[in-house]
Amino acid sequence: MAFSDVPQFGLLLLGRVLLAGAVMAAAGGFDGMLDGVAAARGADFLQLWPPAEGYGKWSVEPMTLLALTLMGGFSVAGVRSAEVQRSLAARSERDAALGQVLNAVLSLAVRVAPLIVIGLSAIALAPDAEPTQVWAQLVTEHAGPGVLGLIMVGVVAGYMSTIDTFLNFMVAGLFNDVYRRHLRPQAGEREQVWVCRLATVGITAVAWGWANLLIGRVDADWLNFINSVVGLFVLPLGLLRWVWWRLNIWGEIAAFAVGVPLAWVVWFPLGFKDQPYWQAFGVLFFGGWAVILAATLLTKPEAQGCWWVSTARHGRPASGGRCRLS
């Protein structure tokens, strides 16, 4: 994964830095950019604390900021597949921890810094532009030859990095938890490789079909739902998987079976998409805790000392197929 992620991140970052320099120069330099933002949105827009009123869906109340902080923390704890894969692939716990610290700095500081400049320049240069068109407008008008191609390569690289991460994660789960554990525990190495390849093709086809079904319906509300709402109900799993031995498969099934449809109902039919974000977060996040804990405590604990103590040759439990609760 590192051999694909590192060059892709570099291309994406280089394109953003070059575009940030171009649009800031077009806005009159750093001072001209800030003057343009103040003229378009008012001086209060540039204060350190985000404005809580007057900007509609872009307003950030203290409760919403707290909700977003909790979502980020719990996501990194275990639900976000990229972090899990990278941590488990590290040579040691120390390498995993240092890698995640570096990832946080690169993702939340280095990667975001050029976007801040681009966003402020966009306000100064095109204050009345349609939000869904402003990025394309900036790129076509100010990127110029060469930089435009680099930006397009960076965008494609970013999508590829995300897609291959999720594909690897889903195939690994399907293969390890279903095929090798229940269907063919004695499958040979060659068979395992082919099953993973076919699963990758199948999951890609399903994802492509689902994307084509949604592409004509995706708007700002759908984007917010996909990025910030649909996973709220299962967020507690990110922590419980690591710290609570009692969590079992039924708690996980309950979270995913209830979480996705409930998130849709809360966000769309019940109208929480038009309310401050922290309200939808509270309903789904704490509802997830209640359902996951109830489903887990009302069912038997998961058998321990079984599949993770298996022989490499046969892929079978070292205990001979019998597990006991510890």
BAGU-541127 format. One record per atom (N, C-alpha, C): residue in one letter; x, y, z. Coordinates in steps of 0.2 Angstrom, whole numbers, padded with zeros to 4 digits, always signed. Example, Ala and Ser with C-alpha at 12.3 -4.5 7.8 and 13.67 -1.06 7.14 Angstrom:
REM residues 2
a+0066-0028+0039/a+0062-0022+0039/a+0066-0016+0039/s+0064-0011+0035/s+0068-0005+0036/s+0064+0000+0039/
END
This chain:
REM residues 326
m+0004-0006+0000/m+0000+0000+0000/m+0004+0006+0000/a+0010+0006+0004/a+0014+0012+0004/a+0017+0014-0003/f+0019+0009-0007/f+0022+0010-0014/f+0017+0014-0018/s+0010+0013-0017/s+0005+0017-0021/s+0003+0024-0017/d+0003+0024-0011/d+0000+0029-0007/d+0005+0035-0007/v+0012+0034-0006/v+0017+0039-0006/v+0017+0043-0012/p+0018+0040-0018/p+0019+0044-0024/p+0012+0048-0026/q+0006+0044-0024/q+0000+0047-0025/q-0001+0054-0021/f+0001+0053-0015/f+0000+0059-0010/f+0005+0064-0013/g+0011+0063-0015/g+0015+0068-0017/g+0013+0072-0023/l+0010+0068-0028/l+0007+0071-0034/l+0001+0076-0032/l-0003+0073-0028/l-0009+0077-0026/l-0007+0083-0022/l-0002+0083-0018/l+0000+0089-0014/l+0004+0094-0018/l+0008+0092-0023/l+0011+0096-0028/l+0006+0100-0032/g+0001+0097-0034/g-0004+0100-0038/g-0008+0105-0034/r-0009+0104-0028/r-0013+0109-0024/r-0008+0115-0022/v-0002+0114-0021/v+0003+0119-0019/v+0003+0124-0025/l+0004+0121-0031/l+0005+0125-0037/l-0002+0129-0039/l-0007+0126-0038/l-0014+0129-0039/l-0015+0135-0034/a-0013+0133-0027/a-0014+0138-0022/a-0009+0145-0024/g-0003+0144-0026/g+0001+0149-0028/g-0002+0153-0034/a-0005+0150-0039/a-0008+0153-0045/a-0014+0157-0043/v-0018+0154-0039/v-0025+0158-0037/v-0023+0164-0032/m-0018+0163-0028/m-0017+0168-0023/m-0014+0174-0027/a-0009+0173-0032/a-0006+0178-0036/a-0012+0182-0040/a-0017+0178-0043/a-0022+0181-0046/a-0026+0185-0042/a-0027+0184-0035/a-0031+0188-0031/a-0027+0194-0028/g-0021+0195-0030/g-0017+0201-0028/g-0012+0199-0023/g-0010+0193-0022/g-0005+0191-0017/g-0009+0190-0010/f-0005+0188-0005/f-0008+0187+0001/f-0012+0192+0004/d-0010+0198+0004/d-0014+0204+0007/d-0020+0205+0002/g-0019+0205-0004/g-0025+0206-0008/g-0030+0200-0008/m-0028+0194-0006/m-0033+0189-0005/m-0037+0190+0001/l-0034+0192+0007/l-0037+0193+0013/l-0042+0200+0012/d-0040+0205+0008/d-0044+0210+0007/d-0050+0209+0003/g-0049+0204-0002/g-0055+0202-0006/g-0060+0198-0002/v-0057+0194+0003/v-0062+0190+0007/v-0066+0194+0012/a-0062+0199+0015/a-0066+0204+0019/a-0071+0208+0016/a-0069+0210+0010/a-0074+0214+0006/a-0080+0209+0004/a-0079+0203+0003/a-0085+0198+0000/a-0089+0196+0006/r-0086+0194+0012/r-0089+0191+0017/r-0089+0195+0024/g-0085+0200+0024/g-0085+0204+0030/g-0079+0202+0034/a-0076+0206+0039/a-0070+0205+0042/a-0071+0199+0047/d-0077+0198+0050/d-0078+0193+0055/d-0077+0186+0052/f-0077+0185+0045/f-0076+0179+0042/f-0069+0176+0043/l-0064+0181+0044/l-0057+0179+0045/l-0055+0178+0053/q-0060+0178+0057/q-0058+0177+0064/q-0056+0170+0065/l-0052+0169+0071/l-0050+0162+0072/l-0055+0157+0073/w-0060+0159+0077/w-0066+0155+0078/w-0071+0155+0073/p-0073+0150+0070/p-0078+0150+0064/p-0084+0153+0066/p-0087+0157+0062/p-0093+0161+0064/p-0099+0156+0064/a-0103+0157+0070/a-0109+0152+0071/a-0115+0155+0068/e-0116+0161+0066/e-0122+0163+0063/e-0121+0167+0056/g-0126+0167+0052/g-0125+0171+0046/g-0123+0167+0040/y-0121+0161+0040/y-0118+0157+0035/y-0121+0151+0033/g-0127+0150+0036/g-0132+0144+0034/g-0128+0137+0036/k-0128+0133+0031/k-0125+0126+0032/k-0117+0127+0034/w-0114+0132+0032/w-0107+0133+0034/w-0106+0135+0041/s-0111+0137+0044/s-0110+0139+0051/s-0107+0133+0056/v-0103+0135+0061/v-0100+0130+0065/v-0102+0132+0072/e-0106+0129+0075/e-0108+0130+0082/e-0103+0126+0087/p-0102+0128+0093/p-0098+0124+0097/p-0100+0117+0098/m-0106+0115+0098/m-0109+0108+0099/m-0107+0104+0092/t-0108+0107+0087/t-0106+0104+0080/t-0098+0103+0080/l-0094+0108+0082/l-0087+0107+0083/l-0085+0101+0087/l-0089+0100+0093/l-0088+0095+0097/l-0090+0088+0094/a-0095+0088+0091/a-0098+0082+0087/a-0093+0080+0082/l-0090+0084+0078/l-0085+0083+0073/l-0079+0080+0076/t-0077+0083+0082/t-0071+0080+0085/t-0072+0073+0087/l-0077+0072+0090/l-0079+0065+0093/l-0079+0060+0087/m-0082+0062+0081/m-0082+0058+0075/m-0075+0056+0073/g-0071+0061+0072/g-0064+0060+0070/g-0060+0055+0075/g-0061+0056+0081/g-0058+0052+0086/g-0060+0045+0086/f-0066+0044+0086/f-0069+0037+0085/f-0068+0034+0079/s-0068+0038+0073/s-0066+0035+0067/s-0059+0032+0066/v-0054+0036+0069/v-0047+0033+0069/v-0046+0027+0073/a-0051+0027+0079/a-0050+0021+0083/a-0051+0014+0080/g-0055+0014+0074/g-0055+0007+0072/g-0060+0007+0066/v-0064+0011+0064/v-0069+0010+0059/v-0066+0012+0052/r-0062+0017+0052/r-0059+0019+0046/r-0054+0014+0044/s-0055+0011+0038/s-0051+0005+0036/s-0044+0006+0034/a-0042+0012+0032/a-0035+0014+0030/a-0031+0014+0036/e-0033+0017+0041/e-0029+0017+0047/e-0028+0010+0050/v-0033+0006+0050/v-0032-0001+0053/v-0027-0005+0049/q-0028-0005+0042/q-0023-0008+0038/q-0016-0006+0039/r-0015+0000+0039/r-0008+0003+0040/r-0005+0001+0047/s-0009+0001+0052/s-0007+0000+0059/s-0005-0008+0059/l-0010-0012+0057/l-0009-0019+0057/l-0003-0022+0053/a-0001-0018+0048/a+0004-0020+0043/a+0011-0017+0046/a+0011-0013+0051/a+0018-0010+0054/a+0022-0016+0057/r+0028-0015+0057/r+0033-0020+0060/r+0032-0021+0068/s+0030-0015+0071/s+0029-0016+0078/s+0024-0010+0080/e+0022-0011+0087/e+0017-0006+0089/e+0020+0001+0089/r+0026+0002+0091/r+0029+0008+0090/r+0029+0011+0083/d+0031+0007+0078/d+0030+0009+0071/d+0023+0011+0069/a+0018+0007+0072/a+0011+0009+0070/a+0009+0016+0073/a+0011+0017+0080/a+0009+0023+0083/a+0013+0029+0079/l+0019+0029+0078/l+0023+0034+0075/l+0020+0035+0068/g+0018+0030+0064/g+0015+0031+0058/g+0009+0034+0058/q+0005+0033+0063/q-0002+0036+0063/q-0001+0044+0065/v+0004+0045+0069/v+0006+0052+0071/v+0008+0056+0064/l+0012+0053+0061/l+0014+0056+0054/l+0008+0057+0049/n+0004+0052+0049/n-0002+0052+0045/n-0006+0058+0047/a-0007+0059+0053/a-0011+0064+0056/a-0009+0071+0054/v-0002+0072+0055/v+0001+0078+0053/v+0000+0079+0045/l+0002+0074+0041/l+0001+0075+0034/l-0006+0076+0032/s-0011+0073+0035/s-0018+0074+0033/s-0021+0080+0035/l-0020+0082+0041/l-0023+0087+0044/l-0020+0094+0044/a-0013+0094+0042/a-0010+0100+0042/a-0007+0101+0035/v-0002+0097+0033/v+0001+0098+0027/v-0003+0098+0021/r-0008+0093+0021/r-0013+0092+0015/r-0018+0097+0015/v-0020+0100+0021/v-0025+0105+0021/v-0023+0112+0020/a-0016+0114+0021/a-0014+0120+0021/a-0015+0123+0014/p-0013+0120+0008/p-0015+0123+0002/p-0022+0124+0000/l-0026+0120+0003/l-0034+0120+0002/l-0036+0127+0005/i-0033+0129+0011/i-0036+0135+0014/i-0034+0141+0010/v-0028+0141+0007/v-0027+0146+0002/v-0031+0146-0004/i-0032+0140-0006/i-0037+0140-0012/i-0044+0142-0011/g-0046+0140-0005/g-0053+0142-0003/g-0054+0150-0002/l-0049+0153+0002/l-0049+0160+0003/l-0048+0164-0004/s-0044+0161-0008/s-0043+0165-0015/s-0050+0164-0019/a-0053+0158-0018/a-0060+0157-0022/a-0065+0162-0020/i-0065+0164-0013/i-0070+0169-0011/i-0068+0176-0014/a-0061+0177-0014/a-0059+0184-0016/a-0060+0184-0024/l-0059+0179-0028/l-0060+0180-0035/l-0067+0178-0038/a-0071+0174-0034/a-0077+0172-0037/a-0082+0172-0031/p-0084+0177-0028/p-0088+0177-0022/p-0095+0174-0023/d-0097+0175-0029/d-0104+0173-0031/d-0105+0167-0035/a-0099+0163-0036/a-0099+0157-0040/a-0103+0152-0037/e-0106+0147-0041/e-0109+0141-0038/e-0105+0137-0035/p-0106+0135-0028/p-0101+0131-0025/p-0099+0125-0028/t-0103+0121-0032/t-0101+0115-0035/t-0097+0116-0042/q-0097+0123-0044/q-0093+0124-0050/q-0086+0128-0048/v-0085+0131-0042/v-0080+0135-0041/v-0073+0132-0042/w-0073+0126-0040/w-0066+0122-0041/w-0064+0122-0048/a-0069+0120-0052/a-0068+0119-0059/a-0066+0126-0062/q-0069+0131-0060/q-0068+0138-0063/q-0061+0140-0061/l-0059+0139-0055/l-0052+0141-0053/l-0047+0137-0057/v-0048+0131-0058/v-0043+0127-0061/v-0042+0129-0069/t-0048+0130-0072/t-0048+0131-0079/t-0045+0138-0080/e-0047+0143-0076/e-0045+0150-0077/e-0038+0152-0075/h-0035+0148-0070/h-0029+0150-0067/h-0023+0145-0066/a-0025+0139-0068/a-0020+0133-0067/a-0015+0134-0073/g-0017+0135-0079/g-0012+0135-0084/g-0010+0129-0087/p-0007+0128-0093/p-0004+0122-0095/p+0001+0119-0091/g+0001+0113-0091/g+0006+0109-0086/g+0003+0108-0079/v+0002+0114-0076/v-0001+0113-0069/v-0008+0110-0070/l-0012+0111-0075/l-0018+0108-0076/l-0018+0101-0076/g-0013+0098-0080/g-0012+0091-0081/g-0010+0088-0074/l-0005+0091-0071/l-0003+0089-0064/l-0009+0088-0059/i-0013+0093-0059/i-0019+0093-0055/i-0023+0087-0056/m-0025+0086-0063/m-0029+0081-0065/m-0026+0074-0063/v-0019+0073-0064/v-0016+0067-0062/v-0016+0066-0054/g-0016+0072-0050/g-0016+0071-0043/g-0023+0069-0041/v-0028+0072-0044/v-0035+0070-0042/v-0036+0063-0044/v-0034+0061-0049/v-0035+0053-0051/v-0031+0049-0046/a-0025+0051-0044/a-0021+0048-0039/a-0024+0047-0033/g-0027+0053-0031/g-0031+0053-0024/g-0037+0048-0024/y-0041+0048-0030/y-0046+0043-0030/y-0044+0036-0030/m-0038+0035-0034/m-0035+0028-0034/m-0033+0026-0027/s-0030+0030-0024/s-0027+0028-0017/s-0033+0026-0012/t-0039+0030-0013/t-0044+0028-0009/t-0048+0022-0011/i-0049+0021-0017/i-0052+0015-0020/i-0048+0009-0018/d-0041+0009-0019/d-0038+0003-0018/d-0038+0001-0011/t-0038+0006-0006/t-0038+0005+0001/t-0044+0001+0003/f-0050+0004+0000/f-0056+0001+0002/f-0057-0006-0001/l-0055-0007-0007/l-0056-0013-0011/l-0052-0018-0007/n-0046-0017-0005/n-0041-0022-0001/n-0045-0023+0006/f-0048-0018+0009/f-0051-0020+0015/f-0057-0024+0015/m-0061-0023+0010/m-0067-0027+0009/m-0066-0034+0006/v-0061-0035+0002/v-0059-0041+0000/v-0056-0045+0005/a-0052-0042+0010/a-0049-0045+0015/a-0054-0048+0020/g-0059-0044+0021/g-0065-0046+0026/g-0069-0051+0023/l-0070-0051+0017/l-0074-0056+0014/l-0071-0063+0013/f-0064-0062+0012/f-0060-0069+0011/f-0059-0072+0018/n-0056-0068+0023/n-0054-0071+0029/n-0060-0073+0034/d-0066-0069+0033/d-0071-0070+0038/d-0077-0074+0035/v-0077-0075+0029/v-0082-0079+0025/v-0079-0085+0022/y-0075-0084+0017/y-0072-0090+0013/y-0068-0094+0016/r-0062-0091+0019/r-0057-0096+0022/r-0060-0098+0029/r-0064-0095+0032/r-0066-0097+0039/r-0072-0102+0038/h-0077-0101+0034/h-0083-0105+0034/h-0084-0110+0028/l-0081-0107+0022/l-0082-0111+0016/l-0077-0116+0014/r-0071-0113+0014/r-0065-0117+0012/r-0059-0116+0016/p-0059-0119+0023/p-0054-0117+0027/p-0047-0121+0025/q-0048-0126+0021/q-0042-0130+0019/q-0040-0128+0012/a-0042-0122+0009/a-0040-0120+0002/a-0033-0119+0002/g-0030-0121-0004/g-0023-0120-0005/g-0021-0113-0007/e-0015-0111-0007/e-0012-0104-0008/e-0015-0102-0015/r-0014-0106-0020/r-0016-0104-0027/r-0023-0102-0027/e-0028-0106-0024/e-0035-0105-0024/e-0036-0099-0020/q-0033-0098-0015/q-0034-0091-0011/q-0033-0085-0015/v-0027-0085-0019/v-0025-0080-0023/v-0031-0078-0028/w-0033-0084-0031/w-0038-0083-0036/w-0045-0080-0033/v-0047-0083-0028/v-0053-0080-0024/v-0052-0073-0023/c-0047-0071-0020/c-0046-0064-0019/c-0046-0059-0025/r-0043-0062-0031/r-0044-0058-0037/r-0051-0058-0040/l-0055-0063-0039/l-0062-0063-0042/l-0066-0059-0037/a-0064-0059-0030/a-0068-0055-0026/a-0067-0047-0027/t-0061-0046-0029/t-0059-0039-0031/t-0063-0036-0037/v-0063-0041-0042/v-0067-0039-0048/v-0075-0038-0046/g-0077-0043-0042/g-0084-0043-0041/g-0086-0037-0037/i-0082-0035-0032/i-0084-0029-0027/i-0083-0023-0032/t-0078-0022-0036/t-0078-0017-0040/t-0084-0016-0045/a-0086-0021-0047/a-0092-0021-0052/a-0098-0019-0048/v-0099-0021-0042/v-0105-0019-0038/v-0104-0011-0036/a-0098-0009-0034/a-0097-0002-0032/a-0099+0002-0038/w-0096+0000-0044/w-0098+0004-0050/w-0105+0005-0052/g-0109-0001-0051/g-0116-0001-0052/g-0120+0004-0047/w-0118+0003-0041/w-0121+0008-0036/w-0119+0015-0037/a-0113+0016-0039/a-0111+0023-0041/a-0115+0026-0046/n-0116+0022-0052/n-0120+0024-0057/n-0127+0025-0055/l-0130+0022-0051/l-0137+0022-0048/l-0138+0029-0045/l-0132+0031-0041/l-0133+0037-0037/l-0131+0043-0040/i-0127+0043-0045/i-0123+0049-0048/i-0128+0054-0050/g-0134+0053-0052/g-0139+0058-0054/g-0142+0061-0048/r-0142+0058-0042/r-0145+0060-0036/r-0141+0064-0031/v-0134+0063-0032/v-0130+0066-0027/v-0130+0073-0027/d-0131+0076-0021/d-0131+0084-0020/d-0127+0085-0014/a-0127+0091-0011/a-0124+0093-0005/a-0126+0089+0001/d-0133+0088+0001/d-0135+0084+0007/d-0133+0076+0006/w-0133+0074+0000/w-0131+0067+0000/w-0123+0066+0001/l-0119+0071-0001/l-0112+0071+0001/l-0111+0071+0008/n-0115+0075+0012/n-0114+0076+0019/n-0116+0069+0022/f-0121+0066+0019/f-0124+0060+0022/f-0118+0054+0021/i-0116+0054+0015/i-0111+0049+0014/i-0104+0050+0018/n-0102+0056+0019/n-0096+0057+0022/n-0096+0058+0030/s-0102+0060+0032/s-0102+0062+0039/s-0108+0060+0043/v-0112+0056+0040/v-0118+0054+0044/v-0119+0046+0044/v-0118+0043+0038/v-0120+0036+0037/v-0116+0031+0042/g-0110+0033+0044/g-0106+0029+0049/g-0107+0031+0056/l-0111+0036+0058/l-0111+0038+0065/l-0114+0032+0069/f-0119+0028+0067/f-0122+0023+0071/f-0117+0018+0073/v-0112+0017+0069/v-0107+0011+0070/v-0100+0014+0073/l-0100+0020+0074/l-0094+0023+0077/l-0092+0020+0084/p-0096+0018+0088/p-0094+0015+0094/p-0090+0008+0093/l-0091+0005+0088/l-0088-0001+0086/l-0080+0000+0086/g-0078+0006+0083/g-0071+0008+0083/g-0067+0007+0089/l-0071+0009+0095/l-0067+0009+0101/l-0068+0002+0104/l-0075-0001+0104/l-0076-0007+0107/l-0072-0013+0104/r-0071-0013+0098/r-0067-0018+0095/r-0060-0019+0098/w-0057-0014+0101/w-0051-0014+0104/w-0051-0015+0111/v-0056-0013+0115/v-0055-0012+0122/v-0060-0017+0126/w-0065-0019+0122/w-0070-0023+0126/w-0070-0030+0123/w-0068-0035+0128/w-0068-0042+0126/w-0075-0045+0124/r-0080-0042+0127/r-0087-0045+0127/r-0090-0044+0120/l-0088-0039+0116/l-0091-0038+0110/l-0091-0044+0105/n-0096-0045+0102/n-0097-0051+0098/n-0100-0050+0091/i-0100-0055+0087/i-0103-0053+0080/i-0110-0051+0080/w-0114-0052+0085/w-0121-0050+0085/w-0121-0042+0086/g-0117-0040+0090/g-0116-0033+0091/g-0114-0029+0085/e-0110-0032+0081/e-0108-0029+0075/e-0113-0029+0070/i-0117-0035+0069/i-0122-0036+0064/i-0128-0031+0066/a-0129-0030+0072/a-0135-0026+0074/a-0133-0019+0072/a-0127-0017+0073/a-0124-0010+0072/a-0125-0008+0064/f-0123-0013+0060/f-0123-0012+0053/f-0130-0013+0050/a-0134-0018+0053/a-0141-0019+0050/a-0146-0013+0052/v-0145-0010+0058/v-0149-0005+0060/v-0146+0002+0058/g-0140+0003+0058/g-0137+0009+0057/g-0138+0013+0050/v-0137+0009+0045/v-0138+0012+0038/v-0145+0014+0037/p-0150+0010+0037/p-0157+0013+0036/p-0159+0018+0041/l-0157+0017+0047/l-0159+0023+0052/l-0156+0029+0051/a-0149+0029+0049/a-0146+0035+0047/a-0150+0039+0041/w-0152+0035+0036/w-0156+0038+0031/w-0162+0041+0033/v-0166+0038+0037/v-0172+0040+0040/v-0171+0047+0044/v-0166+0047+0048/v-0165+0052+0052/v-0163+0058+0048/w-0158+0057+0043/w-0156+0063+0039/w-0161+0066+0034/f-0164+0061+0031/f-0169+0063+0025/f-0176+0064+0028/p-0180+0058+0029/p-0187+0059+0030/p-0188+0063+0037/l-0184+0063+0042/l-0185+0066+0048/l-0182+0074+0048/g-0179+0075+0042/g-0177+0082+0041/g-0171+0084+0045/f-0167+0080+0048/f-0161+0082+0052/f-0156+0085+0047/k-0156+0084+0041/k-0151+0087+0036/k-0152+0095+0036/d-0157+0098+0038/d-0159+0105+0039/d-0157+0108+0046/q-0155+0103+0050/q-0154+0106+0057/q-0146+0106+0058/p-0144+0109+0064/p-0137+0109+0065/p-0134+0101+0066/y-0128+0100+0063/y-0126+0094+0063/y-0126+0090+0069/w-0124+0093+0075/w-0124+0090+0081/w-0130+0086+0083/q-0136+0088+0081/q-0142+0085+0083/q-0142+0078+0079/a-0141+0077+0073/a-0141+0071+0070/a-0135+0066+0073/f-0130+0069+0074/f-0124+0066+0077/f-0126+0063+0084/g-0130+0067+0088/g-0132+0064+0095/g-0137+0058+0094/v-0142+0059+0090/v-0147+0054+0089/v-0143+0047+0087/l-0139+0048+0082/l-0136+0041+0079/l-0131+0039+0083/f-0126+0043+0086/f-0121+0041+0089/f-0123+0037+0096/f-0127+0040+0100/f-0129+0037+0106/f-0134+0032+0105/g-0138+0032+0099/g-0142+0027+0098/g-0138+0020+0096/g-0132+0021+0093/g-0128+0016+0091/g-0125+0013+0097/w-0123+0017+0102/w-0121+0014+0109/w-0126+0009+0112/a-0132+0012+0112/a-0138+0008+0115/a-0139+0001+0112/v-0139+0001+0105/v-0141-0005+0101/v-0135-0010+0102/i-0129-0007+0101/i-0123-0012+0101/i-0122-0015+0108/l-0123-0011+0113/l-0122-0014+0120/l-0128-0019+0121/a-0134-0017+0119/a-0140-0022+0121/a-0139-0028+0117/a-0137-0028+0110/a-0137-0034+0106/a-0131-0038+0109/t-0126-0035+0111/t-0120-0039+0114/t-0121-0042+0120/l-0124-0039+0125/l-0126-0041+0132/l-0131-0047+0132/l-0136-0046+0127/l-0141-0051+0126/l-0139-0058+0123/t-0133-0058+0120/t-0131-0064+0116/t-0125-0067+0120/k-0123-0072+0118/k-0117-0076+0121/k-0110-0072+0118/p-0105-0072+0122/p-0099-0070+0120/p-0096-0074+0115/e-0091-0070+0111/e-0088-0074+0105/e-0083-0079+0108/a-0082-0084+0105/a-0077-0089+0107/a-0070-0086+0106/q-0066-0088+0110/q-0059-0085+0110/q-0054-0090+0110/g-0048-0088+0108/g-0042-0093+0107/g-0043-0098+0101/c-0046-0095+0096/c-0048-0100+0090/c-0044-0098+0084/w-0047-0094+0080/w-0045-0092+0073/w-0039-0088+0073/w-0037-0085+0078/w-0031-0081+0078/w-0025-0085+0080/v-0026-0091+0082/v-0021-0096+0084/v-0022-0102+0080/s-0020-0101+0073/s-0021-0106+0068/s-0014-0108+0065/t-0014-0113+0062/t-0008-0116+0059/t-0008-0112+0052/a-0002-0110+0050/a-0001-0107+0043/a-0003-0112+0037/r-0001-0118+0038/r-0002-0123+0033/r-0009-0124+0031/h-0013-0126+0036/h-0020-0128+0035/h-0025-0123+0036/g-0023-0117+0039/g-0028-0112+0041/g-0034-0114+0045/r-0032-0119+0050/r-0037-0122+0054/r-0035-0120+0061/p-0040-0120+0066/p-0038-0119+0073/p-0033-0124+0076/a-0028-0121+0079/a-0023-0125+0082/a-0026-0130+0087/s-0032-0128+0090/s-0035-0133+0095/s-0039-0139+0092/g-0038-0139+0085/g-0042-0145+0082/g-0049-0144+0080/g-0051-0137+0080/g-0058-0135+0078/g-0062-0134+0084/r-0060-0135+0090/r-0064-0134+0096/r-0062-0128+0100/c-0066-0123+0101/c-0065-0117+0105/c-0068-0117+0112/r-0065-0114+0116/r-0068-0113+0123/r-0068-0106+0125/l-0072-0104+0129/l-0073-0097+0131/l-0067-0096+0137/s-0064-0091+0136/s-0059-0090+0142/s-0061-0084+0147/
END
